[in-house]
């Protein structure tokens, strides 16, 4: 129980510190630590929901679909990374149209994804989704 309380307090502090550092306009997406319903996902969901209820509407959680994890040491492979990128882009786009995620021309919308390593192509897709295609 003590370990669970320490995890909860530390994770909550991490998200509060990120919000303070990135500001109220930043989009923070917490990636669930493991696929499916398990104790870790449930705890993270509770933390995120409590912070959203306390007034942080730009904090979200996201669960990636089941990954192959056939990369080195059971890490995501290239196909998994593409799936993760497409899932993340779809998630952001679905929440920005006609919402507070809509960006104002000339204003940036900071994005922090508490997620696995983001490859260059993933970053380009996110940039395009948030700001439109490059000329």
MARVEX-627621 format. One line per 2 residues: number of its first residue (from 1); their letters; for each residue x, y, z of N, C-alpha, C, CB. Coordinates in nm, 3 decimals, always signed. Each point is the difference from the previous one (the first is absolute). Glycine has a CB too. Layout:
NUM	a	X,Y,Z,X,Y,Z,X,Y,Z,X,Y,Z | ...
! end
This chain:
1	xx	+0.082,-0.120,+0.000,-0.082,+0.120,+0.000,+0.086,+0.126,+0.000,-0.179,-0.126,+0.120 | +0.291,+0.123,-0.046,+0.088,+0.116,+0.004,+0.058,+0.029,-0.137,+0.055,-0.051,+0.239
3	xx	-0.015,-0.054,-0.312,+0.054,+0.017,-0.134,-0.105,+0.061,-0.094,+0.154,-0.195,+0.038 | -0.278,+0.151,-0.028,-0.108,+0.054,-0.082,-0.023,+0.149,+0.031,-0.107,-0.228,-0.008
5	xx	+0.111,+0.264,+0.136,-0.017,+0.140,+0.039,+0.115,+0.086,-0.051,-0.126,-0.073,+0.203 | +0.247,+0.020,-0.196,+0.117,+0.073,-0.050,-0.011,+0.020,-0.151,+0.141,-0.094,+0.186
7	xx	-0.183,-0.011,-0.258,-0.019,+0.011,-0.144,-0.103,+0.109,-0.032,+0.060,-0.245,-0.027 | -0.175,+0.238,+0.094,-0.107,+0.097,-0.024,+0.047,+0.142,+0.025,-0.168,-0.173,+0.064
9	xx	+0.233,+0.195,+0.050,+0.049,+0.134,+0.034,+0.104,+0.049,-0.101,-0.045,-0.047,+0.242 | +0.137,-0.041,-0.280,+0.106,+0.039,-0.094,-0.056,+0.029,-0.138,+0.161,-0.139,+0.128
11	xx	-0.255,+0.056,-0.175,-0.057,+0.019,-0.133,-0.083,+0.127,-0.005,-0.003,-0.248,-0.035 | -0.075,+0.273,+0.140,-0.079,+0.122,+0.009,+0.092,+0.123,-0.001,-0.181,-0.123,+0.129
13	xx	+0.288,+0.116,-0.052,+0.097,+0.111,+0.006,+0.064,+0.023,-0.137,+0.044,-0.052,+0.242 | -0.010,-0.057,-0.312,+0.057,+0.013,-0.135,-0.094,+0.078,-0.091,+0.122,-0.218,+0.031
15	xx	-0.250,+0.180,-0.033,-0.097,+0.066,-0.089,-0.024,+0.146,+0.042,-0.109,-0.223,-0.042 | +0.104,+0.249,+0.171,-0.017,+0.138,+0.048,+0.122,+0.084,-0.037,-0.145,-0.082,+0.191
17	xx	+0.265,+0.026,-0.175,+0.122,+0.073,-0.037,+0.006,+0.025,-0.150,+0.119,-0.105,+0.195 | -0.160,+0.006,-0.276,-0.003,+0.021,-0.145,-0.095,+0.113,-0.036,+0.053,-0.243,-0.037
19	xx	-0.171,+0.243,+0.098,-0.097,+0.107,-0.028,+0.060,+0.136,+0.037,-0.191,-0.160,+0.041 | +0.255,+0.169,+0.074,+0.061,+0.126,+0.044,+0.110,+0.044,-0.097,-0.053,-0.057,+0.240
21	xx	+0.133,-0.038,-0.285,+0.111,+0.033,-0.090,-0.048,+0.034,-0.141,+0.144,-0.149,+0.134 | -0.245,+0.077,-0.185,-0.044,+0.019,-0.137,-0.110,+0.105,-0.015,+0.061,-0.236,-0.041
23	xx	-0.129,+0.268,+0.149,-0.105,+0.102,-0.005,-0.137,-0.058,-0.028,+0.170,+0.161,-0.077 | -0.273,-0.079,+0.093,-0.137,-0.049,-0.010,-0.045,-0.036,-0.141,-0.047,+0.139,+0.194
25	xx	+0.117,-0.092,-0.297,-0.041,-0.029,-0.138,+0.061,-0.128,-0.056,-0.024,+0.242,-0.032 | +0.119,-0.300,+0.104,+0.066,-0.122,-0.049,-0.096,-0.118,+0.004,+0.221,+0.087,+0.078
27	xx	-0.211,-0.170,-0.178,-0.074,-0.125,-0.006,+0.090,-0.108,+0.057,-0.136,+0.075,-0.205 | +0.092,-0.139,+0.312,+0.078,-0.108,+0.061,-0.077,-0.129,-0.017,+0.106,+0.158,+0.169
29	xx	-0.043,-0.255,-0.233,-0.062,-0.130,-0.024,+0.079,-0.105,+0.076,-0.085,+0.072,-0.229 | +0.020,-0.138,+0.320,+0.062,-0.107,+0.077,-0.029,-0.131,-0.070,-0.023,+0.130,+0.219
31	xx	+0.127,-0.200,-0.256,-0.014,-0.129,-0.066,-0.008,-0.107,+0.109,+0.126,+0.080,-0.208 | -0.229,-0.163,+0.201,-0.016,-0.106,+0.099,+0.123,-0.091,-0.002,-0.252,+0.009,-0.024
33	xx	+0.300,-0.050,+0.141,+0.125,-0.076,+0.006,-0.005,-0.140,-0.057,+0.046,+0.131,+0.196 | -0.162,-0.193,-0.205,-0.008,-0.137,-0.051,-0.135,-0.021,-0.066,+0.157,-0.083,+0.179
35	xx	-0.164,-0.007,-0.277,-0.129,-0.024,-0.066,-0.099,-0.067,+0.094,+0.119,-0.018,-0.220 | -0.246,+0.047,+0.197,-0.106,-0.066,+0.075,-0.028,+0.063,+0.135,+0.063,-0.205,-0.115
37	xx	-0.156,+0.143,+0.185,-0.036,+0.047,+0.134,+0.088,-0.070,+0.103,-0.240,+0.043,-0.074 | +0.315,+0.036,+0.148,+0.083,-0.054,+0.106,+0.013,+0.107,+0.108,+0.128,-0.152,-0.162
39	xx	-0.065,+0.118,+0.271,+0.008,+0.092,+0.115,+0.073,+0.129,-0.037,-0.001,-0.197,+0.153 | +0.109,+0.187,-0.231,+0.075,+0.120,-0.036,-0.085,+0.094,-0.085,+0.213,-0.132,+0.008
41	xx	-0.281,+0.079,-0.109,-0.087,+0.083,-0.085,-0.112,+0.063,+0.081,+0.054,-0.146,-0.196 | -0.114,+0.069,+0.284,-0.109,+0.053,+0.082,+0.049,+0.113,+0.090,-0.110,-0.224,-0.006
43	xx	+0.228,+0.210,+0.063,+0.054,+0.104,+0.087,+0.030,+0.126,-0.080,+0.098,-0.175,+0.151 | -0.036,+0.160,-0.268,+0.030,+0.116,-0.084,-0.130,+0.068,-0.044,+0.213,-0.110,-0.079
45	xx	-0.312,+0.031,+0.042,-0.130,+0.057,-0.041,-0.062,+0.080,+0.114,-0.034,-0.192,-0.159 | +0.042,+0.141,+0.281,-0.054,+0.072,+0.115,+0.073,+0.132,+0.022,-0.062,-0.219,+0.104
47	xx	+0.194,+0.218,-0.118,+0.079,+0.122,+0.020,-0.037,+0.104,-0.105,+0.189,-0.135,+0.099 | -0.192,+0.092,-0.226,-0.033,+0.093,-0.109,-0.142,+0.055,+0.020,+0.154,-0.126,-0.157
49	xx	-0.248,+0.040,+0.187,-0.139,+0.045,+0.017,-0.013,+0.095,+0.118,-0.079,-0.216,-0.099 | +0.151,+0.192,+0.206,-0.009,+0.090,+0.116,+0.057,+0.138,-0.035,+0.019,-0.197,+0.156
51	xx	+0.087,+0.201,-0.234,+0.057,+0.130,-0.041,-0.090,+0.071,-0.100,+0.230,-0.091,+0.041 | -0.292,+0.016,-0.132,-0.097,+0.060,-0.093,-0.118,+0.057,+0.077,+0.069,-0.162,-0.181
53	xx	-0.119,+0.088,+0.279,-0.113,+0.046,+0.081,+0.036,+0.123,+0.082,-0.084,-0.235,+0.010 | +0.212,+0.247,+0.023,+0.048,+0.114,+0.077,+0.028,+0.122,-0.087,+0.097,-0.160,+0.164
55	xx	-0.126,+0.150,-0.295,+0.012,+0.117,-0.086,+0.109,-0.003,-0.105,-0.087,+0.117,+0.187 | +0.135,-0.234,-0.225,+0.102,-0.009,-0.106,-0.060,-0.073,-0.121,+0.188,-0.001,+0.173
57	xx	-0.265,+0.074,-0.257,-0.069,-0.064,-0.111,+0.091,-0.039,-0.116,-0.198,+0.129,+0.066 | +0.324,-0.086,-0.066,+0.091,-0.031,-0.110,+0.096,-0.114,+0.035,-0.015,+0.239,-0.073
59	xx	-0.025,-0.317,+0.172,+0.073,-0.119,+0.041,-0.084,-0.121,-0.042,+0.112,+0.120,+0.198 | -0.052,-0.208,-0.275,-0.070,-0.117,-0.052,+0.079,-0.127,+0.026,-0.105,+0.143,-0.177
61	xx	+0.039,-0.254,+0.165,+0.068,-0.129,+0.004,-0.031,-0.074,-0.129,-0.012,-0.009,+0.253 | +0.103,-0.076,-0.294,-0.015,-0.074,-0.125,+0.057,-0.140,+0.018,+0.014,+0.213,-0.136
63	xx	-0.087,-0.311,+0.088,+0.046,-0.139,-0.001,+0.029,-0.040,-0.144,-0.136,-0.056,+0.209 | +0.259,+0.015,-0.237,+0.032,-0.049,-0.133,-0.063,-0.138,-0.020,+0.216,+0.131,-0.001
65	xx	-0.245,-0.165,-0.125,-0.048,-0.137,-0.027,+0.110,-0.100,+0.034,-0.154,+0.085,-0.183 | +0.118,-0.212,+0.182,+0.099,-0.105,+0.028,+0.115,+0.011,-0.099,-0.181,-0.153,+0.091
67	xx	+0.304,+0.151,-0.042,+0.120,+0.011,-0.083,+0.067,-0.137,-0.012,+0.031,+0.241,+0.071 | +0.048,-0.257,-0.178,+0.071,-0.126,-0.021,+0.118,-0.015,+0.096,-0.070,+0.006,-0.240
69	xx	+0.139,+0.106,+0.265,+0.116,+0.003,+0.090,+0.107,-0.102,-0.039,-0.152,+0.076,+0.183 | +0.182,-0.079,-0.313,+0.102,-0.092,-0.049,+0.133,+0.071,-0.026,-0.180,-0.139,-0.100
71	xx	+0.191,+0.264,+0.147,+0.127,+0.071,-0.010,+0.097,-0.054,+0.104,-0.117,+0.206,-0.087 | +0.234,-0.149,+0.091,+0.104,-0.042,+0.093,-0.052,+0.004,+0.144,+0.176,+0.084,-0.160
73	xx	-0.154,-0.189,+0.235,-0.040,-0.009,+0.141,-0.148,+0.027,+0.021,+0.229,+0.069,+0.062 | -0.312,-0.120,-0.151,-0.146,+0.013,+0.009,-0.049,+0.144,-0.007,+0.000,-0.207,+0.135
75	xx	+0.072,+0.289,-0.207,-0.042,+0.138,-0.024,-0.082,+0.005,-0.129,+0.206,+0.091,+0.121 | -0.276,+0.021,-0.144,-0.077,+0.013,-0.125,+0.090,-0.009,-0.123,-0.167,+0.142,+0.121
77	xx	+0.117,-0.208,-0.224,+0.071,-0.006,-0.127,-0.047,+0.117,-0.087,+0.023,-0.254,+0.015 | +0.025,+0.261,-0.139,-0.036,+0.111,-0.089,-0.150,+0.005,-0.025,+0.225,-0.016,-0.108
79	xx	-0.286,-0.100,+0.087,-0.144,-0.006,-0.021,-0.076,+0.052,+0.123,+0.033,-0.196,-0.155 | +0.014,+0.158,+0.274,-0.061,+0.049,+0.124,+0.011,+0.152,+0.010,+0.054,-0.218,+0.111
81	xx	+0.062,+0.271,-0.144,+0.020,+0.145,+0.007,-0.093,+0.073,-0.096,+0.239,-0.037,+0.066 | -0.257,-0.019,-0.186,-0.093,+0.061,-0.095,-0.142,-0.003,+0.055,+0.148,-0.070,-0.190
83	xx	-0.188,-0.042,+0.249,-0.132,-0.012,+0.059,-0.017,+0.099,+0.116,-0.008,-0.243,-0.067 | +0.110,+0.256,+0.150,-0.005,+0.094,+0.112,-0.013,+0.142,-0.052,+0.138,-0.156,+0.141
85	xx	-0.060,+0.190,-0.244,-0.007,+0.134,-0.057,-0.137,+0.030,-0.059,+0.244,-0.013,-0.048 | -0.297,-0.081,-0.029,-0.132,+0.020,-0.060,-0.107,+0.013,+0.107,+0.073,-0.128,-0.203
87	xx	-0.064,+0.048,+0.308,-0.096,+0.006,+0.110,+0.007,+0.135,+0.071,+0.018,-0.249,+0.029 | +0.103,+0.296,-0.005,+0.019,+0.128,+0.068,-0.052,+0.116,-0.085,+0.200,-0.094,+0.118
89	xx	-0.171,+0.093,-0.248,-0.048,+0.105,-0.089,-0.153,-0.001,-0.004,+0.210,-0.017,-0.139 | -0.270,-0.100,+0.124,-0.146,-0.010,-0.004,-0.061,+0.052,+0.130,+0.018,-0.198,-0.155
91	xx	+0.043,+0.166,+0.267,-0.047,+0.044,+0.130,+0.002,+0.153,+0.010,+0.083,-0.214,+0.102 | +0.027,+0.274,-0.143,+0.013,+0.146,+0.006,-0.098,+0.068,-0.093,+0.242,-0.024,+0.059
93	xx	-0.249,-0.022,-0.182,-0.089,+0.062,-0.099,-0.146,-0.011,+0.045,+0.164,-0.054,-0.183 | -0.202,-0.059,+0.240,-0.139,-0.019,+0.042,-0.039,+0.092,+0.115,+0.015,-0.236,-0.074
95	xx	+0.082,+0.287,+0.146,-0.029,+0.086,+0.113,+0.025,+0.148,-0.028,+0.055,-0.191,+0.146 | -0.003,+0.225,-0.260,+0.032,+0.140,-0.024,-0.104,+0.072,-0.083,+0.236,-0.062,+0.016
97	xx	-0.309,-0.004,-0.099,-0.097,+0.067,-0.087,-0.118,+0.052,+0.082,+0.068,-0.148,-0.191 | -0.086,+0.280,+0.189,-0.112,+0.062,+0.070,+0.011,-0.007,+0.151,-0.137,-0.057,-0.193
99	xx	+0.259,+0.038,+0.244,+0.018,-0.008,+0.145,+0.109,+0.096,+0.042,-0.075,-0.241,+0.002 | +0.109,+0.233,+0.124,+0.107,+0.084,+0.054,+0.136,-0.035,-0.060,-0.130,+0.021,+0.211
101	xx	+0.139,-0.134,-0.282,+0.127,-0.036,-0.062,+0.021,+0.071,-0.133,-0.014,-0.221,+0.112 | -0.092,+0.285,-0.162,+0.012,+0.075,-0.126,+0.106,+0.108,+0.020,-0.244,-0.046,-0.064
103	xx	+0.337,+0.055,-0.027,+0.106,+0.099,+0.016,-0.039,+0.130,-0.068,+0.171,-0.183,+0.011 | -0.122,+0.292,+0.043,-0.023,+0.131,-0.057,+0.117,+0.029,-0.092,-0.131,+0.081,+0.204
105	xx	+0.105,-0.030,-0.328,+0.112,+0.028,-0.091,+0.106,+0.086,+0.068,-0.157,-0.016,-0.195 | +0.281,-0.027,+0.180,+0.111,+0.074,+0.059,+0.029,-0.038,+0.144,-0.055,+0.184,-0.152
107	xx	-0.030,-0.263,+0.213,+0.020,-0.044,+0.139,+0.036,-0.148,-0.001,-0.163,+0.175,+0.088 | +0.256,-0.211,-0.004,+0.037,-0.140,+0.005,-0.082,-0.072,+0.106,+0.232,+0.056,-0.077
109	xx	-0.247,-0.184,+0.059,-0.068,-0.085,+0.096,+0.103,-0.100,+0.048,-0.231,+0.029,-0.110 | +0.297,-0.004,+0.224,+0.102,-0.094,+0.046,-0.060,-0.138,+0.021,+0.124,+0.188,+0.109
111	xx	-0.046,-0.287,-0.141,-0.045,-0.138,+0.014,+0.107,-0.078,+0.073,-0.138,+0.013,-0.211 | +0.096,-0.084,+0.314,+0.091,-0.091,+0.067,-0.069,-0.134,+0.004,+0.108,+0.183,+0.140
113	xx	-0.047,-0.284,-0.198,-0.058,-0.133,+0.007,+0.090,-0.084,+0.090,-0.104,+0.019,-0.231 | +0.049,-0.060,+0.341,+0.074,-0.088,+0.089,-0.006,-0.137,-0.067,-0.054,+0.135,+0.216
115	xx	+0.141,-0.155,-0.314,-0.010,-0.115,-0.088,+0.138,-0.053,-0.035,-0.216,+0.088,-0.092 | +0.218,-0.202,+0.024,+0.128,-0.052,-0.049,+0.067,+0.096,-0.099,-0.088,-0.233,+0.034
117	xx	+0.211,+0.204,-0.065,+0.078,+0.082,-0.092,-0.078,+0.030,-0.127,+0.209,-0.099,+0.092 | -0.210,+0.227,-0.131,-0.075,+0.043,-0.118,+0.097,+0.018,-0.116,-0.177,+0.114,+0.145
119	xx	+0.157,-0.188,-0.252,+0.087,+0.010,-0.116,-0.033,+0.124,-0.082,+0.020,-0.249,-0.005 | +0.072,+0.287,-0.084,-0.016,+0.121,-0.081,-0.130,+0.000,-0.078,+0.247,+0.014,-0.016
121	xx	-0.282,-0.126,-0.048,-0.122,-0.002,-0.079,-0.122,+0.020,+0.088,+0.109,-0.151,-0.166 | -0.103,+0.101,+0.289,-0.109,+0.018,+0.094,-0.015,+0.147,+0.035,+0.037,-0.231,+0.091
123	xx	+0.076,+0.296,-0.066,-0.002,+0.143,+0.032,-0.056,+0.081,-0.115,+0.198,-0.033,+0.150 | -0.162,-0.003,-0.275,-0.054,+0.072,-0.116,-0.151,-0.018,-0.009,+0.217,-0.032,-0.121
125	xx	-0.267,-0.088,+0.144,-0.145,-0.024,-0.005,-0.071,+0.080,+0.110,+0.040,-0.231,-0.096 | +0.019,+0.235,+0.213,-0.061,+0.077,+0.108,-0.002,+0.149,-0.034,+0.077,-0.172,+0.166
127	xx	+0.033,+0.222,-0.220,+0.007,+0.140,-0.037,-0.104,+0.032,-0.106,+0.244,+0.003,+0.055 | -0.257,-0.090,-0.154,-0.099,+0.020,-0.105,-0.142,-0.004,+0.056,+0.159,-0.102,-0.165
129	xx	-0.184,+0.010,+0.257,-0.134,-0.011,+0.058,-0.035,+0.123,+0.083,+0.026,-0.249,+0.004 | +0.074,+0.305,+0.063,-0.026,+0.115,+0.088,+0.000,+0.132,-0.076,+0.104,-0.127,+0.186
131	xx	-0.020,+0.139,-0.289,+0.019,+0.130,-0.064,-0.028,+0.001,-0.150,+0.167,+0.045,+0.174 | -0.206,-0.158,-0.231,-0.024,-0.008,-0.142,+0.126,-0.042,-0.074,-0.176,+0.175,+0.020
133	xx	+0.163,-0.216,-0.146,+0.116,-0.046,-0.076,+0.098,+0.114,-0.028,-0.143,-0.177,-0.104 | +0.267,+0.138,+0.088,+0.104,+0.098,-0.033,-0.015,+0.041,-0.145,+0.159,-0.098,+0.170
135	x	-0.126,+0.225,-0.201,-0.010,+0.045,-0.140,+0.103,-0.068,-0.089,-0.086,+0.221,+0.081
! end
